[in-house]
Amino acid sequence: MRGTKPWWSRAAIGGARKCASSRQASPRAPSSTRSITSTACFSSTGSRIWTLCAGSKSSRPRKRKPPWRRLRAKATTFLRIVFAGTAAFAVPSLRALYDAGHDVVLVITQPDRPGNRGRVTLPPIKVAAQELGLPVHQPEKIRDPEVVERLRDLNPDIMVVVAYGQIIPPSVLSIPSLGVVNVHASLLPRHRGAAPIARAILAGDRETGVTIMRMDEQLDHGPILATRSTPIGEREDSVALTARLAEMGAELLVETLDRLDDITGVEQNHAKATLAPRLSREDGELGPDMDANEMDRRVRALQPWPGATLPTPRGRVKVLSGHVQGERYVPDVVQLPGKKPAPAKQVLGDA
């Protein structure tokens, strides 16, 4: 019914919070999506989902301010946010929320882990949070009772989850007044799971994107609040695509939170759902039974880990780049174990 706010309306928390923060937004590059348009932007009737996609007549290049500055200048409502993330994909979203003026009261990330040669590796989101002066908590499990109690004490308006790496339990989902939202690197319901970017390239998808969804108890299952799509470049690999989608998701996240009162989530079409399970080393093993296009997709999709490898007399060689030539896949740059990348002709010629 028109005029009736959903349960997660900001009005439910006793009115908008005002902020007079003097922080300046950090410069950021705009999204690299070539063209976007609103196809159903906040209609006054019915269920609404904010959908942005490529292919509009607004594709003419023009200079514009970074999205963080545009939103920071006009925002009047700021939220108390708990942010949960771990991977580098989450860093632009955290910075965007900070630059937009939201009050990030806690950053939750995975514990530090041993890296190469026993050196401790800090989660990228921890490094970013420390640079911003934000409090960080690294529980082994977010469902632990002491973590749940700490979150209750913080009384957040909303929780934002981006590439965190753990399932959010009902005990946490129920805490924020406005619920829990997630930035997912695919156009849901396609590619639900831990490796949506690599799986999109492996599947030969021509486009992908980001989805802002309201989280429920199932994996990547909740109502969709907003989406934005972009073509996958013909030679684009997972590293480049991840960087693009991370920035795109950060921009869309800030825009969505700024208009949260005006958006009603739309249920996913669960019958069309596909899964994007974690990658394994076996995914990267190239074999003679694969056609050239499949090899090309694997090489591009599996960077930087697990990587795509070819069997040679000198062991499995990691293929870093290559191209399709007729019906053959031709490696361009390869790497032997313990060696630096080198031209494929040089390495394979000696194999």
N, C-alpha and C positions, 0 to 999 in steps of 0.2 A: 504494500500500500504506500502511495506517495506520502512523503513526510515522516514515515516511520523509519527510524534508524535501526540498523542491525545491532545485535548484542555487543559487537566489538566497537561501536561508535565511541568516539572520544568523549561524547557527552556522558557516557557511563562512568567515567572516572572523575566527574565533578568539574567539568569545564576545561578549557584549553590552558595549557601552561604557556606563559609568556617568557621570553628570554631576551636579555639585552646584552648578549655576548658580544665582545669586541674582537673576537678572533676573526682573522681574515681567511678567506677560502684559499686553499693552495691551488696554483695553476694546474690544469689538467687538459689533456688532449681530448677533443670531442670524440664521440663514437665514430668508428670507421664504417658504420653502415652507410651504404651509398645513398639510400633513400628510404624514408619512413613516412607513414601516414597513419592517422587514426581512422580505423574502420568502424568503430562503434563506441565513440568516446562519450561516456557519461550521459546516455539518453535519460530522459526524465521518467520513463516508464519501463517496467519489466526488469529482469535481471540484466546487470551490466557487467561487461568485462572490457577492460581497456586493452585493445589489441593493436600493436604497431607492426607493420610489415614492410618488406622491400617492394619496390615497383610503383611508387606513386609519382605524380607529376611534380612533386616537390624535390626532384632529384638534382636540380641545378645546383652546382657547388656555390656556397656562400659562406662568408666569414661569420662566425658566431662565437659568443663567449662560451667557455666551458660550462657544461650544465650545472656543475656545483655552484658557480657564481650566480647564474641566473636564479636558481632556486634559493640560494642563501639570501639574496637581496630581497626577495618577496615573502619568504616564509615568516609566519607569525605564530605558528604552533610548534612546539618542540616537545619531543617525547623522551621519557626515561627508558633507555634501551639496554638490555643485556644482549651482547653479541657473542655468538658461538661460531668459531671457525678455526681452521688449522692451515690449510694449503694456501699457496700463493694466490690462487684464484679468489680467495676471500679478501685479500688486502685492499683492492680498490673499493670494495663495498664498505669496509670499516672506515677508510679515509673519507669516503664520500659522506657517510653519516656524521662524522666529526666535523667536516668542512661545512655541512649544511646547518650546523648549530645544535644538533640533537645531543642530549646528555647521555653519553655512553657510560653507564655506571659500573659495568664489569665486562671484561672480555674473558670468555672461557675458551680454552684451547687444549689440545692433547699434551701430555707430558713430553719433556725433552727425551729424545731417543738416541741411542748410539748410532753414529754414522760410519763413514768409511774409516778404517784403521782405528776404530774405537773412539773416535772423537764425537763428542756430544753435538747433536744437531738440534738447533732451536726451531720450533715451528715458525714459518714466515709470519703468521699473524701475531705471534708473541713479539717478534722484533718490531713489527709495525706499531703495536699497541704501546710498547715501551717508548718508541720514538715520539708518540703522541702524548705520553704521560698518563696513560690509562691503566687502571688496575687490572691485573691478570690473575686468573686462577686456572690451575692445570690438574684437575682431578683425573684419576684413572678411569672412573666411570661417572657420568653425569647423573646417573640414577642414585648414587650414594645418598643416604639420608642427610648427611651434613651439608651436601651440596644443595639439596632441595630446600633445606631450612635456610641456608644463606640466601638463596634466591627469593624466598618468601619475605625475608627481612628487608631485602632491597626494594620490594614492591614496585617492580618495573611496569611500565605501561605496555610494553611489547618486547618480544624476544625475536632477534633476527639470527637465522642459521644459514651459514654459507660454507659449504665444503668442510664440515666439521669432522665427520668420520665416525659418529656414533648415532644410534637411534635415540630420538628424544622420547622419553617415557611419558605416560599420562600424568604422572606426579609433577612433571615440569611443564607440560603443555597447559595445565590448568592454572598456572600461577599468574602470568601476565594478564592485565585487564583487557588488553586488545588482542590476546592470543599470540601465536608464534607464526612467523612468516619465514619462507625459505626462498633463496635464489638458486634456481636449478638451471644447469647449462644444457637445456634441450627444450624443444617445443613439446611439452607434455600433452598427452600421455605417452608420446614416443620417447624411448630411451630412459625409462626409469632405472635408477641405480647409480653405482659408484663411478662408472666410466662413460658418461654420455657423449663426451666430445670424441673420444677415440672410436666409440661404436658408431657414431654418425658417419665418420670417414670410412670405416670398415664396411658399412652398409652401402656405401656409394651414394649417400644422400646428397642432393644438390643444395639444400639449405638446412640451416639449423637455427638456433636462437637461444633465448633465455626466457624463463618463466618465473614469475613471482607467484607463489602459491601459499595458501594458508595450511599449515601442517596439521595432520591428524595422526592417529596411531599407526597407520600403515605407510609403507615406503613410497614417497613421492605420489601420494594418493589424493591429497586434499584439494579443495576448490581453488580454481585459478583466479588470481586477481588481475594479472597483466602478463602480456607476452610481447616479445619483439623478435623479429626474424631477420636473418641475413644470409646471403648466398655463401656457400663454401667455395673458396677459390680452387681453381683446377689444380694448382700446385701447392695448395696450402697444407701444412702439416699441423699436428696437434699442438705444438708449441705456439705457433702463430695464432691459431684459432682460439686457443685457451686465453691468450692475452687479449684478443679482441672481445671475446665473450665476457671476460672479467670486467672490462671497462663498461661494456654495454649493460651488464647486469647491475653494476653499481649505479649507473645513471637511472635505470628503470626503477631500482629500489627506492631511491630518494624521491623520484617523481610519484611513485605509488604511495609512499607514506604521507607525502604532502597532500594527497587527495583521498586518503583512506576513508573518510566519511562518505565519499561519493561513489564508492565501488562496492558492489555486491558480488561476491565470488560465484563463479560458475562451475558446477560439477564437471569433472573430467568424463570423457567417454571411455569408460574402463574397458569396453570391448575392443578398443583400438590400442590398448597399452602394449608396449614392447619393453623388454628388459635390457639393461646395459650393465652386465655383471663386471666385477673386477677383472683386470687383465692378469694374464699369467705369462711366464716365459714361453710356454708352448705356443701361445698366440703369435709369437714373433718368428717361429721357425718356417722359413721359406722352403718350398720343396718343388721338385720337377713336375708335380701334378697340378700346380697352380698356373693359371693363365697370367699374362702380363699385367692386366688391369688389377687383378687381385693382389699380386705382388706389390704393385705401386701403391695401392690403398694401405697395405700393411706397413710398408716403409713409412708412409706419411702419418698413419694413425698411431703408431707405436713409439713415437719419439716423445720424450727421451728414454722412457722405460716402458716395456722391457727391451725395446729395440727389435729390429728385424735382422735375422742372421741367415747366412748361406753356408752350407757345408763345403769345405775345401780340404785338400790334403794337409793344410796347416791349421786345421781346426775351423770352428765356425767363425765366419767373418761378419761383423756388424755392418749392415748397409745403411749409410746415413742419408743418402739421396740417390736418385736415379731418374730414369724416364722410360716411357714406353716408345718403342721403335717398331712399328708394324705389329707383329705378333710376339715380339720379344721384349723382355724387361732388361734394360741396360743400366747396371749400377754406375754411378758417377763418382761418389766418394764413399770409401769403406774404411773400416778400422779393425785391425787385428787386436786380440786381447793384450792389454798392457802397452799398446803402441798408440801413436797419434794418428788422427785421420789422415788419409792419403788418397790420391787419385786411384780409382779402381783399376785402371789399366796397369799401373805400376805394381799394385799389390797382387792382383789376380794373375798378372803375367808371370810373377815369380812363384805362384802357388803350384 
